[in-house]
Amino acid sequence: MAAEPPTVSHGQLLFVHEIVARGAAANNLSVRVTGCLRGVDRASCRASLLDPRVAGHSIVVDISQLIDQNLRDDELVQIIGELSIVSGGATVQLLRARTLRNVDGLDLDIFMKAVKAKEAFEQDLAS
């Protein structure tokens, strides 16, 4: 009998501020998140992802699998990856990026309305 190929989650659609609000409950989630890249550091394979709509919220991104991509500070991106909680001097939410795409020019107001409409539809469907 052939072995089943591993399944990869599609990534739950969340915003940076929602991930931050979940804290440790976000550990091991597969997510798709939109935000602004800042502080891209290729030497440490790290960057920050800032919430484009809610000031003061950010998560750390492990970009080691994306090192060959042209990553720029302040570009709006969507990232699919897995979250983990890293304890050091402080607890940090780390997103291990699997894939990243540039979405500069995305109308965030319309995108957020579409996400909320999708969530409402899925709740209605479940009930």
Disulfide bonds with the S-S distance in Angstrom:
none
